[in-house]
Amino acid sequence: MSFIWPDDEWKKVSDIQYWNKKTEGWSGEFGDVEFNEENKEKVDKFLDSVFETGWSSKDIYLFGKHYKSIVFDRPNLKGHKFTYWSSNYGCLALILLPIFLIIGLLIRIGILGRTETIEIEAINKKTTPQQGI
């Protein structure tokens, strides 16, 4: 989890995002956040996936390289989704857009590419209280 470009007093950050090394995907951006009562619920809801419920990602590989990830803010590929397109194909995907639309269809029906589903466990489920101190 990252809090990017906080101000000196940590009252505002430019971005909040989360990721895990098990997946190529990430949460997307929760940009320009002021830490006040109005935004507290929004930030808590955004980070709920990390701490309480866990989240999931569907990573898609094309010709052995990461093509895209579809990240869901809940386990089992459920909840709000964010699609992250890899830079491996960059401008080529825009120039050859009709071909990449066909590639996307072939991936969806399982003819082309390789798909991995990754489940990320919530932080609070990984930790247990220490006993007998």
N, C-alpha and C positions, 0 to 999 in steps of 0.2 A: 504494500500500500504506500502511496506517495502523496505528500502534500507539497505541491510544486510552487515555488516562488512565494513563500510567506512574507508578509511585511515584517518589520522589525519587532513589532509587538504581538505577532501571531493573531491579529484580529481579522486578517483577510489573507486568502491564498488565491493564486491564479488558477489552480486546478487540483482536483482530487481524483485519483484513479487507483485501481487495484489490478493485480495480475498474479500469476503463479508460474514457476518455472516448468511445471508439468505441461503447460499449454502455450501455444503461440498467441492465443487470444488475450484480450484485456478488457477492462470494463467500459472503455470509452471515457469521455471527459465529463467531469462535473465542474464546469468552469466558473471562475470569478466569484468565489464564495466569501461572504463576510460572516464571521462567527457571531451571530446575534440570535435572539429568540425566534425571529421570523424564519431564519434558515436552519435552525437547530433540528427541526423535524425532518427537513429535506435531506440534510447530511446524515442523520440517523437512519433514515429509510434507505439511502444509497449504500451505506456501510453495513446494513443489516445482513446483506448477502455474505459479507466477509466474516462477520462475527457470530451470526446466529443460524442462518439457514444453509449456508454453503452455496455454491454456484457451479455451473457446468459450461463446457465449451465443445463445439463440434469443429475440429480442425480438419481442413481439406487440403490434400496434397495433389499436385498435378505434375507429372513427369519427375517425381522425386523431390520437388520443391514446394514449400508452403504456398498455397494459393489464397486461401482465406480462412478465417475463423468466425464462427457465429457463437457469440457468448450470450448465455442466459443468466439472469440474476437469481435463478433458483436451480436446484438440482434436477436431474432427469430431463434436461433440455426444455425446461418450463420457465414461464415468467417473461419479463421484458427482455428483448434481445437487442444486441448490438453487433453489427457485422464489421469485422476488421479485414481489410484487403491488404495482402502482403505487397511489399514493394518489389518483389521478385519479378513481377511482370509489368509493373509501372505503365509507361506510356504505350507499350505494346498493346495492353488491354484496351486502351482508348482508341488507338489507331485501328485495331482489328475488332472493334466492338461487336459487329454482327457475328463474327466467329466465336468470340468469347461468350456471347449469349447462347450460342449452340453448345459450347463447352459446358456452360452452367446447366443447361438442360440435361446433357449426357451425364454430368456428375449427379444430379438429382435422381435420375432413374437408375443409377448404379453401373453404367456402362464404362465410365471414365473416372480416373482419379481414385484416391484412397482416402477414406474417412476414419478419423479417430474420435471417439467420444471420451471426454475427460471430465471426471467429477472431482470437484475441490471441496473438501470438508470444511465446515465452519470452524473458526479458531476456537470458539468457546466449547465446541464438542471435543476438541483435541486435548484440552486442559482439564484436569481434575483437581479438586482441592486437596491440599496436602493434609494428611491425617497424623495425629499424635505428636504434634510439636510441643 
